[in-house]
Amino acid sequence: MMKKILLALVLMFSTQLLFAQKGTVTGTLVDSTNHKNTLNYATVSVFKGADTVLTTYKLSDDKGIFKIPNLDLGIKYRLVINAWMYNILRMEITLTTAEPNLNLEKLFLSEKRNNLNEVVILSERPPIIVRKDTIEFNAESFKTLPSAVVEDLLKKLPGVAVAADGSIQVNGKSVSKILVDGKEFFGGDQQMATKNLPSNIIDKVMISDDPEAKRRDLDLLAGNTPQVINLKLKKAIKKGAFGKLYAGVGLKELYETGGIMNFFRDTTQVSVLAYSNNINKPGFSIGDVSRIGGFSRAGVNSVSIDGDVFSLNNVSFGGSSTGIQKSAGAGANFNTLTKGGIKLNGKYFFGQGDNLLEQLVNIDQNLGNDKLFSSTNTNKRSKSYSHNFGGKADWKIDSLTNFTFEPTVTLNLLRNLNNEQLESRNGSSELVNSGINSSRYTANNAEYSLLTSLWKDFKKSGRSFNTSVSITKRDNLSDNFNNSTTNFYDPVSTAFLDQLRDNNIRNFGIYLSTNYSEPISKKLSLRFAVNANYIDNENALYTFYKDPLNQAYDVAVPELSQTVAQSGYKANARINLRWKLNKDLSIQPGFVYNMISLENGFSSYPSFDQNFQFFAASLNINYKGYSFSYTPSFREPDVTYIQPVANNTNPFYVQLGNPNLLPARSHQINLNLYKYDTKRSLNYSLNANGALQNDAVIMERTIDQGIQTNKPVNADGIIRLHMNGSLNKDFKSAKRQFSIGGGFFGNFNRNIVSVNGLRSFARTYQIGPRANGRINLNDKMELGETYSVVYNKSAYDDSFYRDINFYTHSSETEFIVRLPKKMVWETTYRIQHSTQTVAGYNNDVKIWNAALTLLFMKNDRAQLKFAVNDILNANTRRYVNIIDNSVRDMRINNLGRHGLVTLTYNIQNFGGKVGGKDTFFKF
């Protein structure tokens, strides 16, 4: 029913657009003195009669031609034409049924001699002015909602694209800086301005090339030059506060609450945040935490993202992609600029989570004429506590030199209780084994790091030097108490296990990175890069069985205990010669040298050294929007892989180590194409990359009575290929925005599957086309749709393994209506369908959410939202994928159908009062 309604709405608007009678005006803009000189990228603004509200506008193209379609007939229009360094030209036109398409032919503009005699009418300010090196947008010409922020304004500007993560591109070029009145705002954090400053305080948006990027890279192509956005305010801001407070409740004792605030005065900023909820979602978005929470100003060393759930610097901010979580957290961030030009930052964050996971994993594994169906039903309770302390000093020593100093401390505590029910059946559905496995896991982890960096530019253009040193120490101390009972049915037997695995992992490392660029001539430049790493790691594992007499875990198990110590050096050196043949083409050949020298010591196993050297060529080619690169690499096996002790904490899946592993050698190629067609508001991209690995690490699997044992071994001939592309077009007018797009991705992997000594190449294929579209009618109605289908296939050289193929269909629809005034209706509908059936489960997962938001107070600062999530009560998430000779189907619990009523108060106090007589917060 809902899809029929949406289809009817689309047809209605399409019919209106098709059958309304419209006209067009065209012309060519020419210099009045030199008639051969056309005026390119001049602005033609259209007003109705004496009306001061902009109707529409267009820019002349690179030949001075403009075309303005969809004008009403019988209406007197006023054209106002602005070209940089030329006097304004005004004229009136009327389109009639007899002449709906009017060609004004050549329009002559006179060059400005001075500005004294020019009459400037404020209401006629053109929406866009293109100067020699700057594009200037008049903010008043692009209407936004009362509650809109700068990001909403930018989305309406032609040629400006704002991605879901808040990153911005202008005519296909990335934005490197956002300034406010020519100065950094909140320590240079781009999205602090775009997502928090109200759009109604902006006078102009000015866009230009980044001069620093052009100075550092003389070969930078015009199409790749980063952009700088400067927001000119109507009134300067010296101090203020902004943020939001929210609280919500629902049935089943569900709740959410939180607050995030920023205060600033001159060059000092303070951020605070706190949250708590039991609805399995982050207290804030990753953008809010990065910007308002201050992580982007203090520095982010590690990021983990899984859907809406994320962690920064190993600190979780609530929510879980697996299970249902109750979470809470709080933190503060301080940022200031000293008189000596040093930016100082300090931060502290605390986060805790209590997660309940109910997970069912079914694996369909083909074994020639037989099969192995494995099922694992997991119930897991996990608690985590995280603390993150950090600081940063950023010193701009002079206009060419910058130094940073950044210490960080992260502490994590984990407490897990896990119960699993497992069983395996053969192709005849006969039980092979079954069992229960219970575990209690505790871990105390600490990480200490110090990062320093120095960037030095020189007066000679193109010469630069930068170096960084990172010192890291990690201590991961864990105890895993494991109790299991395993039943076998052919022959009948039972195995019991009750043990403690005491695992202490300590890592210490010093990492040095140095880069130097030296221009030899206008066309040649030489680049050196050295990365060196000193490591000193220890993995101490002690296993104890439980003594039935004293009930203590004190019976040592030597064959399941081992201490591995690894120390030594790794280095990577690269030299490249960059040759710029012309403005569009550059070639960069080079050489790569890798060296590994490691000592591996064992407590009860012969020690050995790893000494390897690797020397190879590299190549980079850039032509216009195309780039190609070939890079070799060299990587030693992880220390956990060379631990010669079995991990038997899950008796159905035993993991072995292999101290004889060799480093993996890879050859990688990458091809990129990105182009933005300014004239057509069209962007398209293509990326292809591939890798050939020799001595790659694969898992040799043996299956005995349903028990699977994996051992890492080296193998040659591993191939991984990936390709993706996209095509998107925007249609923007004063009151409507419409975008359509599509894309695809394809993967090909050639791996080696090895089961019970039988090896075969396994070829897996994935190809997935995607189509998407979105329409925005004056912010009154928005409709978005995305559909994709993915074909999955695996094929094997040996007939012992059965080929697998299936399709996965995904669709997401979003519909928003802002009618009547002060009310927002929104709904989303997601469906996932897989043609692969494992254990007879339903192949469809349908998620339908809907909400009504009431807006009140000035600028819609207060919002009361009534939301119902998972209306169809799907109560699960599903993931299906191919691994080697298996199809893995994983289903995870979620909250199911639930409602929530949430009140949000947005605070935007820029030097004035907030929320009434007195300021809500004082600073």
KEKEBA-250121 format. One record per residue (C-alpha): x, y negated, z negated; residue in three letters. Coordinates in steps of 0.25 Angstrom, whole numbers. Layout:
N
> X  Y  Z  ala
...
//
This chain:
923
> 0  0  0  met
> 11  -10  -4  met
> 18  -7  9  lys
> 6  -10  17  lys
> 4  -23  10  ile
> 18  -27  13  leu
> 17  -23  27  leu
> 4  -32  29  ala
> 11  -44  23  leu
> 22  -42  32  val
> 13  -41  44  leu
> 5  -54  39  met
> 17  -62  39  phe
> 23  -57  52  ser
> 9  -60  59  thr
> 10  -74  54  gln
> 23  -76  59  leu
> 21  -70  73  leu
> 7  -77  76  phe
> 10  -91  70  ala
> 12  -101  82  gln
> 26  -108  80  lys
> 35  -117  88  gly
> 50  -119  90  thr
> 59  -131  91  val
> 73  -130  97  thr
> 84  -139  101  gly
> 99  -142  102  thr
> 107  -151  93  leu
> 118  -159  100  val
> 128  -170  97  asp
> 122  -184  102  ser
> 136  -188  107  thr
> 142  -175  112  asn
> 130  -167  118  his
> 139  -155  119  lys
> 141  -154  104  asn
> 129  -146  98  thr
> 126  -147  83  leu
> 127  -134  77  asn
> 121  -129  64  tyr
> 113  -142  63  ala
> 100  -141  54  thr
> 86  -144  60  val
> 76  -146  49  ser
> 61  -146  52  val
> 51  -153  44  phe
> 36  -155  46  lys
> 32  -169  49  gly
> 35  -178  37  ala
> 36  -166  28  asp
> 49  -165  20  thr
> 49  -150  18  val
> 58  -143  27  leu
> 50  -134  37  thr
> 62  -126  43  thr
> 76  -128  49  tyr
> 86  -122  58  lys
> 101  -124  61  leu
> 106  -126  75  ser
> 114  -115  81  asp
> 129  -115  86  asp
> 124  -122  98  lys
> 116  -133  92  gly
> 102  -126  95  ile
> 91  -125  85  phe
> 78  -118  85  lys
> 67  -119  75  ile
> 55  -109  76  pro
> 42  -107  69  asn
> 37  -122  69  leu
> 23  -125  68  asp
> 16  -131  80  leu
> 9  -145  79  gly
> 18  -149  67  ile
> 26  -161  68  lys
> 40  -157  63  tyr
> 52  -166  60  arg
> 66  -160  64  leu
> 78  -165  56  val
> 92  -161  62  ile
> 104  -162  54  asn
> 118  -159  59  ala
> 131  -161  51  trp
> 138  -175  55  met
> 125  -179  63  tyr
> 114  -188  61  asn
> 100  -182  57  ile
> 91  -180  69  leu
> 75  -181  66  arg
> 64  -178  75  met
> 50  -173  76  glu
> 44  -162  84  ile
> 30  -155  85  thr
> 28  -142  92  leu
> 15  -139  99  thr
> 8  -127  105  thr
> 12  -133  119  ala
> 26  -134  115  glu
> 29  -124  103  pro
> 44  -123  107  asn
> 51  -136  107  leu
> 65  -138  113  asn
> 71  -151  108  leu
> 83  -148  117  glu
> 95  -157  113  lys
> 94  -165  100  leu
> 106  -175  98  phe
> 112  -179  85  leu
> 121  -190  82  ser
> 134  -189  74  glu
> 134  -196  61  lys
> 143  -208  60  arg
> 140  -211  45  asn
> 128  -208  36  asn
> 124  -222  33  leu
> 112  -223  43  asn
> 107  -209  41  glu
> 94  -207  34  val
> 94  -195  25  val
> 80  -190  21  ile
> 81  -180  9  leu
> 70  -172  13  ser
> 76  -170  27  glu
> 89  -164  22  arg
> 92  -152  31  pro
> 91  -138  25  pro
> 105  -135  31  ile
> 117  -144  35  ile
> 129  -137  42  val
> 142  -145  40  arg
> 155  -142  45  lys
> 159  -132  34  asp
> 146  -132  25  thr
> 132  -127  26  ile
> 123  -136  17  glu
> 109  -131  13  phe
> 98  -141  8  asn
> 92  -133  -4  ala
> 79  -141  -4  glu
> 76  -135  10  ser
> 76  -121  5  phe
> 64  -119  -5  lys
> 65  -109  -16  thr
> 56  -105  -28  leu
> 57  -113  -41  pro
> 64  -102  -48  ser
> 74  -101  -37  ala
> 89  -101  -39  val
> 100  -104  -29  val
> 101  -90  -24  glu
> 86  -91  -19  asp
> 90  -104  -12  leu
> 102  -97  -5  leu
> 93  -86  0  lys
> 85  -96  8  lys
> 97  -103  15  leu
> 99  -98  29  pro
> 112  -90  31  gly
> 113  -87  16  val
> 111  -73  11  ala
> 110  -69  -4  val
> 112  -54  -7  ala
> 106  -46  -18  ala
> 118  -47  -26  asp
> 118  -63  -25  gly
> 130  -64  -16  ser
> 128  -74  -5  ile
> 132  -75  10  gln
> 131  -87  19  val
> 130  -84  34  asn
> 136  -70  31  gly
> 148  -76  22  lys
> 149  -73  8  ser
> 148  -84  -3  val
> 160  -85  -11  ser
> 157  -97  -20  lys
> 144  -104  -25  ile
> 147  -118  -30  leu
> 138  -128  -37  val
> 140  -142  -33  asp
> 154  -138  -28  gly
> 158  -131  -41  lys
> 158  -117  -47  glu
> 146  -113  -55  phe
> 147  -104  -67  phe
> 161  -100  -64  gly
> 159  -98  -49  gly
> 149  -87  -50  asp
> 141  -88  -37  gln
> 128  -82  -42  gln
> 127  -90  -55  met
> 123  -102  -46  ala
> 114  -94  -35  thr
> 106  -86  -46  lys
> 105  -97  -57  asn
> 104  -111  -51  leu
> 90  -115  -47  pro
> 89  -118  -32  ser
> 81  -131  -35  asn
> 94  -138  -40  ile
> 102  -135  -27  ile
> 103  -147  -17  asp
> 112  -141  -7  lys
> 119  -127  -4  val
> 132  -129  3  met
> 139  -118  10  ile
> 154  -118  15  ser
> 166  -109  17  asp
> 174  -105  5  asp
> 187  -113  7  pro
> 195  -104  -3  glu
> 192  -91  5  ala
> 196  -98  18  lys
> 209  -103  12  arg
> 212  -89  6  arg
> 210  -81  19  asp
> 213  -89  32  leu
> 208  -77  40  asp
> 194  -78  34  leu
> 184  -78  46  leu
> 173  -88  46  ala
> 163  -77  45  gly
> 169  -72  32  asn
> 172  -85  25  thr
> 165  -85  11  pro
> 155  -97  8  gln
> 154  -106  -3  val
> 140  -111  -8  ile
> 140  -125  -15  asn
> 127  -128  -22  leu
> 124  -143  -22  lys
> 115  -146  -34  leu
> 105  -157  -35  lys
> 110  -161  -48  lys
> 123  -156  -55  ala
> 123  -146  -66  ile
> 132  -147  -78  lys
> 125  -137  -88  lys
> 114  -128  -88  gly
> 109  -114  -92  ala
> 102  -103  -84  phe
> 98  -89  -86  gly
> 86  -81  -89  lys
> 79  -74  -101  leu
> 70  -62  -99  tyr
> 61  -52  -107  ala
> 52  -41  -103  gly
> 44  -29  -109  val
> 36  -17  -103  gly
> 29  -5  -107  leu
> 37  7  -113  lys
> 45  -3  -121  glu
> 52  -8  -109  leu
> 59  -22  -110  tyr
> 69  -31  -104  glu
> 75  -44  -110  thr
> 87  -52  -107  gly
> 93  -66  -105  gly
> 105  -72  -97  ile
> 109  -86  -98  met
> 120  -96  -93  asn
> 124  -109  -98  phe
> 134  -118  -91  phe
> 140  -132  -94  arg
> 150  -138  -85  asp
> 160  -126  -83  thr
> 156  -117  -94  thr
> 146  -106  -93  gln
> 140  -96  -103  val
> 132  -84  -100  ser
> 124  -75  -109  val
> 115  -63  -106  leu
> 108  -52  -114  ala
> 98  -41  -110  tyr
> 91  -29  -114  ser
> 81  -19  -107  asn
> 76  -5  -106  asn
> 71  -5  -92  ile
> 84  0  -86  asn
> 89  -12  -79  lys
> 100  -22  -80  pro
> 97  -34  -90  gly
> 102  -43  -78  phe
> 106  -42  -64  ser
> 121  -40  -60  ile
> 120  -54  -54  gly
> 115  -60  -67  asp
> 126  -53  -75  val
> 136  -57  -66  ser
> 132  -72  -65  arg
> 125  -76  -77  ile
> 131  -65  -86  gly
> 145  -71  -81  gly
> 151  -58  -76  phe
> 155  -64  -62  ser
> 162  -75  -69  arg
> 169  -66  -79  ala
> 173  -56  -69  gly
> 167  -42  -65  val
> 177  -31  -65  asn
> 168  -19  -62  ser
> 154  -18  -56  val
> 144  -6  -56  ser
> 131  -8  -49  ile
> 120  3  -48  asp
> 107  -3  -42  gly
> 103  -14  -52  asp
> 111  -8  -63  val
> 126  -14  -65  phe
> 137  -15  -74  ser
> 149  -26  -74  leu
> 162  -23  -80  asn
> 157  -10  -85  asn
> 145  -17  -93  val
> 131  -13  -89  ser
> 120  -23  -90  phe
> 108  -14  -91  gly
> 100  -4  -83  gly
> 104  9  -77  ser
> 103  15  -63  ser
> 101  29  -70  thr
> 91  30  -81  gly
> 84  21  -90  ile
> 92  11  -98  gln
> 90  2  -110  lys
> 101  -9  -109  ser
> 105  -22  -116  ala
> 117  -32  -115  gly
> 122  -46  -118  ala
> 134  -54  -114  gly
> 140  -68  -112  ala
> 149  -75  -103  asn
> 157  -88  -104  phe
> 163  -96  -93  asn
> 170  -109  -93  thr
> 180  -117  -84  leu
> 192  -124  -92  thr
> 198  -137  -89  lys
> 210  -130  -84  gly
> 202  -123  -73  gly
> 201  -109  -80  ile
> 188  -102  -79  lys
> 186  -94  -92  leu
> 176  -83  -94  asn
> 172  -74  -105  gly
> 161  -63  -106  lys
> 155  -52  -115  tyr
> 144  -42  -111  phe
> 138  -31  -119  phe
> 129  -20  -112  gly
> 122  -8  -118  gln
> 113  3  -111  gly
> 105  15  -115  asp
> 102  23  -103  asn
> 92  35  -102  leu
> 95  44  -89  leu
> 86  55  -84  glu
> 92  60  -71  gln
> 89  72  -62  leu
> 99  76  -52  val
> 97  87  -42  asn
> 108  92  -33  ile
> 105  100  -21  asp
> 118  107  -17  gln
> 119  115  -4  asn
> 129  127  -5  leu
> 128  135  8  gly
> 116  144  7  asn
> 114  141  -7  asp
> 111  128  -15  lys
> 113  122  -29  leu
> 102  114  -35  phe
> 108  106  -47  ser
> 99  98  -56  ser
> 103  89  -68  thr
> 93  83  -77  asn
> 100  72  -85  thr
> 95  65  -98  asn
> 106  55  -102  lys
> 106  44  -113  arg
> 117  34  -111  ser
> 121  22  -120  lys
> 131  11  -116  ser
> 137  -1  -122  tyr
> 146  -11  -115  ser
> 155  -23  -119  his
> 162  -32  -109  asn
> 171  -43  -113  phe
> 178  -51  -103  gly
> 185  -64  -99  gly
> 191  -72  -87  lys
> 200  -83  -85  ala
> 200  -89  -71  asp
> 211  -100  -69  trp
> 212  -108  -56  lys
> 226  -112  -58  ile
> 226  -121  -46  asp
> 218  -122  -32  ser
> 226  -110  -27  leu
> 228  -101  -39  thr
> 218  -93  -48  asn
> 220  -84  -60  phe
> 211  -75  -68  thr
> 212  -67  -81  phe
> 201  -58  -84  glu
> 200  -48  -96  pro
> 189  -38  -99  thr
> 185  -28  -109  val
> 173  -18  -107  thr
> 169  -8  -118  leu
> 158  3  -115  asn
> 152  13  -124  leu
> 144  25  -118  leu
> 135  35  -126  arg
> 128  45  -117  asn
> 119  57  -120  leu
> 116  67  -109  asn
> 108  79  -107  asn
> 107  87  -94  glu
> 99  98  -89  gln
> 106  105  -77  leu
> 103  117  -68  glu
> 107  122  -54  ser
> 99  131  -45  arg
> 103  138  -32  asn
> 96  138  -18  gly
> 86  148  -23  ser
> 83  139  -35  ser
> 89  149  -45  glu
> 95  143  -57  leu
> 110  144  -57  val
> 113  136  -70  asn
> 106  127  -79  ser
> 111  119  -92  gly
> 110  107  -101  ile
> 121  98  -103  asn
> 121  87  -115  ser
> 132  77  -117  ser
> 135  65  -126  arg
> 145  55  -120  tyr
> 152  43  -127  thr
> 162  34  -121  ala
> 169  21  -126  asn
> 175  14  -114  asn
> 184  1  -114  ala
> 190  -7  -103  glu
> 200  -18  -104  tyr
> 204  -26  -92  ser
> 212  -38  -88  leu
> 212  -44  -74  leu
> 221  -56  -70  thr
> 221  -62  -56  ser
> 229  -73  -48  leu
> 225  -79  -35  trp
> 234  -88  -28  lys
> 232  -96  -15  asp
> 242  -104  -8  phe
> 242  -117  -1  lys
> 246  -109  12  lys
> 232  -104  17  ser
> 231  -89  17  gly
> 242  -86  6  arg
> 236  -80  -6  ser
> 240  -72  -18  phe
> 232  -65  -28  asn
> 235  -54  -39  thr
> 227  -48  -50  ser
> 231  -39  -62  val
> 220  -30  -69  ser
> 223  -22  -82  ile
> 213  -12  -86  thr
> 212  -2  -98  lys
> 200  7  -99  arg
> 197  17  -111  asp
> 186  27  -108  asn
> 184  36  -120  leu
> 172  46  -120  ser
> 167  58  -127  asp
> 158  68  -120  asn
> 150  78  -128  phe
> 145  89  -119  asn
> 136  101  -122  asn
> 130  110  -111  ser
> 123  123  -109  thr
> 124  129  -95  thr
> 116  142  -90  asn
> 120  150  -78  phe
> 111  160  -72  tyr
> 119  169  -62  asp
> 125  175  -71  pro
> 118  170  -83  val
> 127  163  -93  ser
> 127  151  -102  thr
> 138  141  -104  ala
> 139  131  -116  phe
> 148  118  -117  leu
> 149  109  -129  asp
> 161  99  -128  gln
> 167  86  -130  leu
> 175  79  -119  arg
> 183  67  -125  asp
> 188  59  -113  asn
> 197  47  -115  asn
> 200  39  -102  ile
> 210  27  -103  arg
> 214  19  -91  asn
> 224  8  -90  phe
> 227  0  -77  gly
> 234  -12  -71  ile
> 230  -16  -57  tyr
> 238  -27  -49  leu
> 232  -33  -36  ser
> 240  -43  -28  thr
> 237  -49  -14  asn
> 245  -59  -6  tyr
> 242  -65  7  ser
> 252  -73  16  glu
> 248  -80  29  pro
> 260  -78  39  ile
> 253  -86  50  ser
> 240  -91  54  lys
> 236  -77  60  lys
> 245  -68  50  leu
> 244  -66  35  ser
> 250  -55  26  leu
> 243  -49  14  arg
> 249  -41  3  phe
> 241  -33  -8  ala
> 246  -25  -19  val
> 237  -17  -29  asn
> 244  -10  -40  ala
> 238  -2  -52  asn
> 245  4  -64  tyr
> 236  15  -71  ile
> 237  22  -84  asp
> 225  32  -86  asn
> 222  43  -96  glu
> 210  53  -96  asn
> 210  61  -109  ala
> 200  72  -109  leu
> 198  81  -121  tyr
> 187  92  -122  thr
> 182  98  -134  phe
> 172  110  -137  tyr
> 163  109  -149  lys
> 167  118  -160  asp
> 155  126  -164  pro
> 160  127  -179  leu
> 162  112  -182  asn
> 154  107  -171  gln
> 165  97  -167  ala
> 171  95  -153  tyr
> 185  99  -157  asp
> 188  112  -148  val
> 198  106  -138  ala
> 197  111  -124  val
> 210  110  -117  pro
> 206  114  -103  glu
> 196  103  -103  leu
> 205  92  -109  ser
> 216  84  -102  gln
> 222  71  -103  thr
> 226  64  -89  val
> 236  52  -89  ala
> 238  44  -76  gln
> 247  33  -74  ser
> 254  26  -63  gly
> 253  16  -52  tyr
> 245  14  -40  lys
> 248  3  -29  ala
> 242  -2  -16  asn
> 249  -12  -7  ala
> 244  -18  6  arg
> 250  -27  16  ile
> 241  -33  27  asn
> 245  -42  39  leu
> 232  -51  43  arg
> 232  -55  58  trp
> 222  -65  62  lys
> 221  -64  77  leu
> 210  -75  78  asn
> 199  -81  70  lys
> 191  -68  71  asp
> 201  -57  70  leu
> 211  -53  60  ser
> 219  -40  58  ile
> 225  -35  46  gln
> 234  -23  46  pro
> 241  -18  34  gly
> 247  -7  25  phe
> 243  -1  12  val
> 252  6  2  tyr
> 247  14  -9  asn
> 255  21  -20  met
> 250  29  -32  ile
> 260  34  -43  ser
> 252  41  -55  leu
> 256  50  -66  glu
> 246  60  -70  asn
> 248  67  -84  gly
> 239  78  -90  phe
> 239  83  -104  ser
> 239  98  -100  ser
> 241  97  -85  tyr
> 254  95  -77  pro
> 256  80  -74  ser
> 258  75  -60  phe
> 261  62  -53  asp
> 253  56  -41  gln
> 262  48  -32  asn
> 256  44  -18  phe
> 259  33  -8  gln
> 250  29  3  phe
> 254  20  15  phe
> 244  16  26  ala
> 240  5  35  ala
> 227  -4  34  ser
> 220  -13  43  leu
> 209  -24  43  asn
> 203  -31  55  ile
> 193  -43  54  asn
> 186  -48  66  tyr
> 175  -58  65  lys
> 165  -51  56  gly
> 171  -37  57  tyr
> 182  -31  48  ser
> 189  -18  49  phe
> 198  -12  38  ser
> 206  1  36  tyr
> 212  3  22  thr
> 219  15  16  pro
> 218  19  1  ser
> 224  28  -9  phe
> 217  32  -22  arg
> 222  42  -33  glu
> 211  52  -39  pro
> 204  47  -51  asp
> 210  52  -65  val
> 197  59  -68  thr
> 199  67  -56  tyr
> 213  72  -60  ile
> 208  76  -74  gln
> 210  91  -73  pro
> 199  94  -83  val
> 185  98  -80  ala
> 173  89  -84  asn
> 163  99  -89  asn
> 153  89  -96  thr
> 143  94  -86  asn
> 144  109  -85  pro
> 137  109  -72  phe
> 146  100  -65  tyr
> 161  101  -69  val
> 171  91  -64  gln
> 186  95  -63  leu
> 198  87  -61  gly
> 210  88  -51  asn
> 224  83  -55  pro
> 229  86  -41  asn
> 220  76  -34  leu
> 228  67  -23  leu
> 225  52  -21  pro
> 214  50  -10  ala
> 218  42  3  arg
> 208  34  10  ser
> 207  27  24  his
> 196  17  24  gln
> 190  8  35  ile
> 180  -3  34  asn
> 173  -11  45  leu
> 164  -23  42  asn
> 156  -32  50  leu
> 148  -43  44  tyr
> 141  -55  52  lys
> 131  -66  49  tyr
> 124  -72  61  asp
> 121  -86  56  thr
> 112  -90  68  lys
> 103  -78  66  arg
> 105  -76  51  ser
> 109  -62  53  leu
> 120  -54  46  asn
> 125  -40  49  tyr
> 135  -31  43  ser
> 142  -18  46  leu
> 152  -10  37  asn
> 158  3  40  ala
> 169  10  31  asn
> 175  23  31  gly
> 186  31  23  ala
> 194  43  25  leu
> 199  50  13  gln
> 210  60  11  asn
> 213  67  -2  asp
> 199  62  -6  ala
> 193  68  -19  val
> 182  77  -17  ile
> 175  87  -27  met
> 177  102  -25  glu
> 164  109  -31  arg
> 163  123  -36  thr
> 149  128  -40  ile
> 148  140  -49  asp
> 135  144  -55  gln
> 130  130  -52  gly
> 142  124  -60  ile
> 148  113  -51  gln
> 163  110  -53  thr
> 170  98  -46  asn
> 184  97  -43  lys
> 191  84  -36  pro
> 200  88  -25  val
> 206  80  -13  asn
> 201  81  1  ala
> 204  75  14  asp
> 195  70  25  gly
> 184  62  17  ile
> 177  52  26  ile
> 168  41  21  arg
> 161  32  31  leu
> 151  21  28  his
> 144  10  37  met
> 133  0  34  asn
> 127  -12  41  gly
> 117  -22  39  ser
> 109  -33  48  leu
> 101  -44  41  asn
> 94  -56  46  lys
> 88  -68  38  asp
> 77  -77  43  phe
> 76  -89  34  lys
> 67  -101  34  ser
> 62  -111  24  ala
> 51  -102  19  lys
> 54  -88  24  arg
> 66  -79  23  gln
> 66  -66  30  phe
> 77  -56  31  ser
> 78  -42  38  ile
> 89  -33  39  gly
> 94  -19  40  gly
> 106  -10  38  gly
> 112  4  37  phe
> 122  12  31  phe
> 129  25  34  gly
> 139  34  27  asn
> 147  46  31  phe
> 155  54  22  asn
> 163  66  25  arg
> 167  73  11  asn
> 171  87  7  ile
> 161  96  -1  val
> 168  108  -8  ser
> 159  118  -15  val
> 165  131  -20  asn
> 177  129  -11  gly
> 169  127  2  leu
> 173  114  8  arg
> 166  106  18  ser
> 165  92  24  phe
> 152  85  20  ala
> 147  74  29  arg
> 137  65  23  thr
> 129  54  31  tyr
> 121  43  26  gln
> 114  33  35  ile
> 104  22  30  gly
> 97  11  38  pro
> 91  0  30  arg
> 81  -11  34  ala
> 77  -23  25  asn
> 69  -36  26  gly
> 64  -47  17  arg
> 54  -59  19  ile
> 53  -71  10  asn
> 41  -80  13  leu
> 44  -93  5  asn
> 47  -85  -8  asp
> 32  -82  -8  lys
> 34  -68  -3  met
> 46  -59  -1  glu
> 46  -45  5  leu
> 58  -36  6  gly
> 59  -22  12  glu
> 71  -13  13  thr
> 71  1  19  tyr
> 82  11  21  ser
> 84  26  25  val
> 96  34  22  val
> 99  47  29  tyr
> 108  56  21  asn
> 115  69  27  lys
> 127  78  23  ser
> 133  88  33  ala
> 144  99  30  tyr
> 154  106  38  asp
> 152  119  31  asp
> 138  126  32  ser
> 139  130  18  phe
> 134  116  15  tyr
> 120  112  19  arg
> 118  98  26  asp
> 109  88  19  ile
> 101  76  25  asn
> 90  67  19  phe
> 84  53  20  tyr
> 82  43  10  thr
> 72  31  12  his
> 72  19  3  ser
> 63  7  4  ser
> 62  -6  -5  glu
> 51  -16  -3  thr
> 50  -29  -11  glu
> 38  -39  -11  phe
> 38  -52  -18  ile
> 26  -62  -19  val
> 27  -76  -26  arg
> 12  -79  -25  leu
> 5  -86  -32  pro
> 14  -96  -38  lys
> 22  -92  -50  lys
> 20  -77  -47  met
> 29  -67  -41  val
> 24  -53  -36  trp
> 35  -43  -33  glu
> 36  -28  -30  thr
> 47  -18  -25  thr
> 45  -4  -19  tyr
> 56  5  -17  arg
> 55  19  -12  ile
> 66  30  -9  gln
> 63  43  -2  his
> 73  54  1  ser
> 70  66  10  thr
> 79  74  1  gln
> 72  83  -9  thr
> 80  89  -21  val
> 73  98  -31  ala
> 59  93  -25  gly
> 59  79  -31  tyr
> 51  68  -25  asn
> 59  61  -14  asn
> 52  47  -16  asp
> 56  37  -26  val
> 47  24  -26  lys
> 49  12  -35  ile
> 39  1  -35  trp
> 40  -11  -44  asn
> 32  -24  -45  ala
> 31  -37  -53  ala
> 24  -50  -55  leu
> 32  -62  -60  thr
> 25  -74  -66  leu
> 33  -87  -65  leu
> 32  -99  -74  phe
> 39  -111  -80  met
> 47  -121  -72  lys
> 54  -115  -60  asn
> 48  -102  -64  asp
> 58  -100  -75  arg
> 49  -90  -82  ala
> 45  -77  -76  gln
> 36  -66  -81  leu
> 37  -53  -73  lys
> 28  -41  -74  phe
> 35  -30  -67  ala
> 31  -15  -65  val
> 43  -6  -61  asn
> 42  8  -54  asp
> 27  7  -53  ile
> 26  21  -46  leu
> 34  26  -58  asn
> 45  33  -49  ala
> 53  34  -62  asn
> 65  39  -55  thr
> 77  35  -46  arg
> 82  45  -36  arg
> 96  46  -28  tyr
> 98  57  -18  val
> 112  59  -11  asn
> 121  69  -5  ile
> 134  73  -12  ile
> 143  83  -5  asp
> 133  95  -2  asn
> 122  91  -12  ser
> 110  82  -12  val
> 110  75  -26  arg
> 96  69  -30  asp
> 96  61  -43  met
> 84  56  -50  arg
> 85  46  -62  ile
> 75  41  -72  asn
> 70  26  -73  asn
> 60  19  -80  leu
> 48  22  -71  gly
> 36  13  -71  arg
> 37  1  -81  his
> 32  -13  -82  gly
> 39  -25  -88  leu
> 35  -39  -91  val
> 47  -49  -91  thr
> 48  -64  -94  leu
> 60  -71  -88  thr
> 64  -85  -91  tyr
> 75  -91  -81  asn
> 83  -102  -87  ile
> 89  -113  -78  gln
> 93  -125  -86  asn
> 103  -134  -78  phe
> 105  -145  -88  gly
> 90  -147  -91  gly
> 80  -141  -100  lys
> 75  -126  -99  val
> 62  -121  -104  gly
> 57  -133  -110  gly
> 60  -144  -120  lys
> 74  -139  -125  asp
> 84  -131  -117  thr
> 82  -116  -118  phe
> 97  -114  -120  phe
> 107  -124  -125  lys
> 121  -125  -119  phe
//
